[in-house]
Amino acid sequence: MNARRLIAVGLATLCVAGCSLFGGDEEEELPPAELLDFEQTMDLQRVWKAKVGEGTEMLRLGLLPAGDGARVYTASYDGIVTAFNPDNGKQIWQTELELAITAGPGVGEGIVVVAGGDGDIVVLSSADGSEVWRATVLGETLATPLVTEEGVVIYTIDGRLRVLSRFDGEERWALQQDLPALTLRGSAAPVLIGNTMAVGFDNGRLMSIDLATGSTEWESMISPPSGRSDLERLSDVDGQLSAVGQDLYAAGYNGRVMSLAAESGQLLWAREFSTYTGVGVDWNNIYFVTDEGRLLALLRRNGTDVWRSDVLLRREPTSPVSFDLSVAVGDLEGYVHFFSSIDGRPVARVRVGKGPISVAPVVIGNRLYVQSENGELSVFAVPKTEVPQEEPADESEDT
């Protein structure tokens, strides 16, 4: 168990530095798996890179790039929000906010939304970075704000979900889940599915909620708590949720990896695995890393094993993301690893810097964006091979 990820939620927040804090002898921690040599078979190109702000010291914030089809946006812990041209990395605008940003940006409907550690919600115009409105909520936000046609969805670490008006920030509705005494640090970003959103809570529950009213459509227990102590009963849904069509995929700590029908919540299949980073998907497979760093691929349709890899054991890998014909995963030493989506073989590896990568890489368009803990953004692409065109046949007739 990586106990640094634990926090106690009560009258105060307690950051846990080692399992010995809970009593008992501290076990010797095994080192991260060494990087092995392999033949790189994936043609990978770094398109551009940029400094997006000052870094953080493993605070595990919800800061990751977002795009709207025309621009790419980033946010940094020291309050800098930037818009880039995705083709060449040229800065279009930059806004400096006097707050510590802990989540975002959320993008859509012509706005860019970031959240601060003290409950500040700031909405900027995506056109020029000017402030549109700001609001204050109670609680720190670590989940990327979700922008919908009418509202901005904010999920704070105290288990409260709010929908604010997209136009002026007025609260439309809110709901709250009771939290256990001990949870992981982090929050799963809500996922939009039609007129509802799927939300994972720190009590192990997954819920489908109507956007307009806040009413619960259905709920499912991903991680049923078990055991006697708070540590043994730790049950959390902090990782990335994924949806393909009307199928929803989710995973929990000390719980299961599951596929559900998004419309009804009906369980389609489940496997007993524990992960705190969540799941990534493509048209064929679902990908995730276990607590100890084992990377797995399961068939989306029934959850059967496709392949497993132990290359990243104890390297604190991020949630996997499907990119081109590979699966990309970041690690604690600033490396991005690429595995074949077919058989799990390593096909490429690149280091973006010395800072850890604690949030999953993001695919925007046909490029992969990686934001590291040291405040650097790196953008990668797979060059497309041009197919030579045959000379057109001479269709002229002899005279």
C-alpha positions in Angstrom: 0.0 0.0 0.0 1.3 3.4 -0.8 0.2 5.0 2.4 1.2 8.5 1.4 -2.0 8.7 -0.6 -4.2 8.3 2.5 -6.0 11.1 4.4 -8.3 11.0 7.3 -11.5 13.0 6.9 -12.9 14.3 10.2 -12.4 17.4 12.2 -9.0 17.7 10.5 -7.3 16.2 7.5 -4.4 13.9 8.4 -1.8 13.1 5.8 -0.4 9.6 6.4 3.3 9.1 5.8 3.6 5.4 6.6 1.7 2.3 7.6 3.5 2.3 10.9 1.4 5.3 11.9 -1.5 2.9 12.4 0.4 0.7 14.7 2.5 -2.4 14.1 6.0 -2.8 12.7 6.7 -0.9 9.5 7.5 -3.3 6.7 10.5 -2.7 4.5 9.3 -1.0 1.3 10.5 -2.6 -2.0 12.1 -0.2 -4.5 10.4 0.7 -7.8 11.0 -1.8 -10.6 14.1 -1.1 -12.7 13.6 0.1 -16.2 14.4 -2.7 -18.7 15.9 -2.2 -22.1 13.8 -3.1 -25.1 13.6 -2.4 -28.8 11.5 0.7 -29.5 9.1 -0.1 -32.3 6.7 2.9 -32.0 7.7 6.0 -33.9 7.1 8.8 -31.4 7.7 12.5 -32.0 7.7 15.3 -29.4 5.8 18.1 -31.2 6.3 20.9 -28.6 6.7 21.6 -24.9 6.0 24.5 -22.6 6.3 25.6 -19.0 2.8 26.1 -17.6 3.6 27.3 -14.1 5.4 26.3 -11.0 5.2 22.7 -9.9 3.9 21.0 -6.8 5.5 18.5 -4.4 3.4 15.5 -4.9 0.2 17.2 -3.8 -1.7 15.0 -6.4 -3.9 17.8 -7.6 -6.4 17.5 -10.4 -4.4 19.6 -12.9 -4.5 18.3 -16.5 -4.8 19.8 -19.9 -8.1 20.2 -21.7 -9.1 21.1 -25.3 -12.1 22.4 -27.1 -11.1 21.6 -30.7 -9.5 25.0 -31.3 -7.2 25.5 -28.3 -5.6 23.6 -25.5 -5.8 25.0 -21.9 -3.7 24.3 -18.8 -3.7 25.4 -15.2 -1.0 25.5 -12.6 -0.9 25.4 -8.8 0.5 28.9 -8.6 -2.6 30.3 -10.3 -1.6 30.5 -14.0 -4.2 29.6 -16.7 -2.9 29.4 -20.3 -4.4 28.9 -23.7 -2.1 27.3 -26.4 -2.3 26.8 -30.2 -2.3 23.0 -30.3 -0.5 22.9 -33.6 2.7 24.7 -32.5 2.4 25.5 -28.8 2.2 29.2 -29.3 0.7 31.0 -26.3 -2.6 32.6 -27.2 -3.4 34.1 -23.8 -2.4 33.7 -20.2 -4.2 34.8 -17.0 -2.6 35.0 -13.6 -5.1 34.4 -10.7 -4.2 35.1 -7.1 -5.2 31.7 -5.8 -3.7 28.2 -5.6 -5.4 26.2 -8.3 -6.1 22.6 -7.3 -8.3 21.3 -10.2 -8.9 22.1 -13.8 -9.3 23.4 -16.3 -12.8 22.3 -17.2 -13.6 23.5 -20.7 -16.8 23.9 -22.8 -19.5 26.3 -23.9 -17.0 29.1 -24.4 -15.6 29.1 -20.8 -12.6 27.7 -18.9 -13.2 26.8 -15.3 -10.6 26.3 -12.5 -11.0 25.5 -8.8 -8.9 26.6 -5.9 -7.9 24.9 -2.6 -9.9 27.4 -0.5 -13.1 26.9 -2.4 -12.7 29.5 -5.1 -14.3 28.7 -8.5 -13.2 31.0 -11.3 -14.7 31.1 -14.8 -12.7 32.6 -17.6 -13.6 33.4 -21.2 -12.0 30.9 -23.6 -11.6 33.6 -26.2 -9.3 35.9 -24.2 -8.9 34.6 -20.7 -10.9 37.5 -19.1 -12.8 36.7 -15.9 -16.5 36.0 -16.4 -17.5 35.3 -12.8 -16.3 33.6 -9.6 -17.9 31.9 -6.7 -16.9 30.4 -3.4 -17.9 26.9 -2.2 -16.9 25.2 1.0 -14.2 22.5 0.5 -11.1 21.8 -1.6 -11.7 20.6 -5.2 -9.5 17.9 -6.7 -11.9 16.8 -9.5 -11.9 18.5 -12.9 -14.9 20.8 -13.1 -17.5 19.5 -15.6 -19.0 22.1 -18.0 -22.4 21.4 -19.4 -24.8 23.4 -21.6 -26.4 25.0 -18.5 -24.2 24.4 -15.6 -20.7 23.9 -14.0 -20.4 20.8 -11.9 -18.1 21.0 -8.9 -17.2 18.0 -6.7 -15.3 18.8 -3.4 -13.4 16.4 -1.2 -16.0 16.6 1.5 -18.3 14.5 -0.6 -20.5 17.4 -1.8 -21.6 17.7 -5.4 -22.8 21.1 -6.7 -24.2 22.4 -9.9 -23.7 26.2 -10.5 -25.3 28.2 -13.2 -23.0 28.5 -16.2 -24.0 32.1 -16.6 -23.6 33.6 -13.1 -22.4 30.9 -10.7 -25.6 30.7 -8.7 -26.0 27.3 -7.1 -28.8 25.3 -8.7 -28.7 22.2 -6.5 -26.4 20.2 -4.3 -26.2 16.8 -2.8 -23.8 15.2 -0.3 -22.6 11.7 0.6 -21.4 10.7 4.1 -17.7 9.9 4.0 -15.9 7.2 6.0 -13.2 8.2 8.6 -10.4 7.4 6.2 -10.2 8.0 2.4 -7.6 8.3 -0.3 -6.6 11.8 -1.4 -8.2 12.5 -4.7 -11.6 12.7 -6.4 -13.1 11.1 -9.5 -14.2 13.7 -12.0 -17.9 13.3 -13.0 -18.5 11.9 -16.4 -21.3 13.3 -18.6 -23.6 10.7 -20.3 -26.5 12.3 -22.1 -28.7 14.2 -19.6 -27.1 12.5 -16.6 -23.6 12.3 -15.0 -21.8 9.4 -13.4 -20.1 10.3 -10.1 -17.9 8.1 -7.9 -17.8 8.9 -4.2 -15.3 8.3 -1.4 -17.7 5.9 0.3 -17.3 3.4 -2.6 -20.6 4.3 -4.3 -21.1 5.1 -7.9 -24.2 7.1 -8.8 -26.0 8.3 -11.9 -27.5 11.8 -11.3 -29.9 13.8 -13.3 -28.2 17.1 -14.4 -31.3 19.2 -14.2 -32.7 18.2 -10.9 -30.0 16.4 -8.9 -32.1 13.4 -8.4 -30.5 10.0 -8.3 -31.3 7.7 -11.2 -29.4 4.7 -9.8 -26.5 3.8 -7.5 -24.1 0.9 -7.2 -21.6 -0.1 -4.6 -18.2 -0.5 -6.3 -16.1 -1.0 -3.2 -18.1 -2.6 -0.4 -16.2 -1.8 2.9 -15.0 -4.8 4.8 -12.8 -5.4 7.8 -12.6 -4.2 11.4 -10.4 -1.1 11.3 -10.8 2.1 9.3 -7.8 1.1 7.3 -9.1 -2.3 6.4 -12.5 -0.8 5.6 -11.0 1.9 3.3 -13.3 2.0 0.3 -12.9 4.7 -2.3 -13.7 5.6 -5.9 -11.1 8.2 -6.8 -9.9 7.1 -10.2 -10.9 8.0 -13.7 -14.3 6.8 -14.9 -14.8 6.0 -18.6 -17.8 5.6 -20.8 -18.2 4.2 -24.3 -21.7 4.7 -25.7 -24.1 3.5 -23.0 -21.5 1.4 -21.2 -19.8 2.8 -18.1 -16.5 1.5 -16.6 -15.4 2.2 -13.1 -13.0 0.8 -10.4 -12.4 1.3 -6.7 -9.8 0.9 -4.1 -10.2 -2.4 -2.2 -13.0 -3.2 -4.6 -13.8 -4.2 -8.1 -13.4 -3.2 -11.7 -16.8 -3.1 -13.2 -18.9 -2.5 -16.4 -22.4 -1.2 -16.0 -25.2 -0.1 -18.2 -25.2 3.7 -18.0 -28.9 4.0 -18.4 -30.0 1.6 -15.7 -26.9 0.8 -13.6 -27.3 -2.9 -14.4 -24.1 -4.7 -13.7 -22.7 -6.3 -16.9 -19.6 -7.8 -15.4 -17.1 -7.3 -12.5 -13.6 -8.4 -11.5 -12.0 -8.4 -8.1 -9.1 -5.9 -8.5 -8.1 -2.8 -6.4 -7.0 0.4 -8.1 -6.9 4.1 -7.1 -6.1 5.5 -10.5 -9.2 4.4 -12.4 -9.7 3.0 -15.9 -9.0 3.9 -19.6 -10.7 2.3 -22.5 -10.6 1.9 -26.3 -13.1 0.2 -28.6 -11.8 -3.3 -27.6 -10.3 -3.2 -24.1 -10.4 -1.6 -20.7 -7.0 -0.8 -19.1 -6.0 -0.1 -15.5 -3.2 -0.5 -13.0 -3.5 -2.3 -9.7 -2.3 -0.9 -6.4 1.2 -2.4 -6.8 1.5 -1.1 -10.3 0.6 -4.1 -12.5 -0.9 -3.0 -15.8 -3.8 -5.1 -17.1 -6.0 -5.2 -20.2 -9.4 -6.8 -20.1 -12.0 -7.2 -22.9 -14.7 -4.6 -22.7 -17.5 -6.9 -23.6 -17.0 -9.5 -20.8 -13.9 -8.5 -18.6 -11.7 -11.5 -19.5 -8.0 -11.1 -19.5 -6.2 -9.9 -22.6 -2.7 -9.3 -21.2 -0.8 -8.2 -18.1 2.5 -6.4 -17.6 4.7 -6.1 -14.5 7.1 -3.5 -16.0 5.7 -0.7 -13.8 5.5 -2.5 -10.4 5.9 0.1 -7.6 6.5 2.9 -10.0 3.2 4.6 -9.0 1.8 4.6 -12.6 -1.0 6.8 -13.6 -4.2 5.7 -15.1 -3.6 4.3 -18.6 -4.9 6.1 -21.7 -5.4 4.7 -25.2 -3.2 6.5 -27.7 -2.9 5.5 -31.4 -2.2 1.7 -31.2 -0.7 1.8 -27.7 -1.5 2.4 -24.1 0.3 5.4 -22.4 1.1 5.5 -18.7 3.2 8.0 -16.7 5.3 7.2 -13.6 6.9 8.7 -10.5 10.2 9.5 -12.3 8.8 11.5 -15.2 8.7 8.7 -17.7 5.9 8.0 -20.1 5.6 4.3 -21.0 3.9 3.0 -24.2 2.6 -0.5 -24.4 1.1 -2.3 -27.4 -2.7 -2.4 -26.9 -2.7 -5.8 -28.6 -0.3 -7.8 -26.5 1.2 -5.4 -23.8 4.7 -5.4 -25.2 6.7 -2.1 -24.4 6.9 -0.2 -27.7 8.3 3.2 -26.6 9.5 5.1 -23.5 10.2 8.8 -23.2 11.1 11.0 -20.2 9.4 14.4 -20.0 11.4 15.6 -17.1 12.6 14.8 -13.6 9.3 15.7 -12.0 6.8 12.9 -11.3 3.7 12.4 -13.4 0.8 12.0 -11.1 -2.2 12.6 -13.4 -2.9 10.5 -16.5 -1.8 11.7 -19.9 -4.6 13.3 -22.0 -5.4 12.6 -25.6 -6.7 15.7 -27.5 -7.2 15.2 -31.2 -4.4 12.9 -32.4 -1.9 14.1 -29.8 -0.9 13.0 -26.3 -0.5 15.8 -23.7 1.5 15.1 -20.5 1.6 17.6 -17.6 4.1 16.7 -14.9 4.4 17.7 -11.2 7.2 20.2 -12.1 4.8 22.3 -14.2 5.9 21.2 -17.7 3.7 20.3 -20.6 5.0 17.9 -23.3 3.0 17.0 -26.4 3.6 13.9 -28.5 2.4 12.6 -31.8 2.8 9.5 -34.0 3.9 10.7 -37.5 1.6 9.4 -40.1 3.2 7.6 -43.0 2.1 8.9 -46.3 1.0 6.3 -48.8 2.6 6.9 -52.2 0.1 7.8 -54.8 0.1 5.9 -58.0 0.5 7.8 -61.2 -2.9 8.0 -62.9 -3.3 5.7 -65.9 -3.2 7.4 -69.3 -6.8 7.1 -70.6 -6.2 8.9 -73.9 -7.0 6.8 -76.9 -4.6 6.4 -79.8 -5.6 8.3 -82.9 
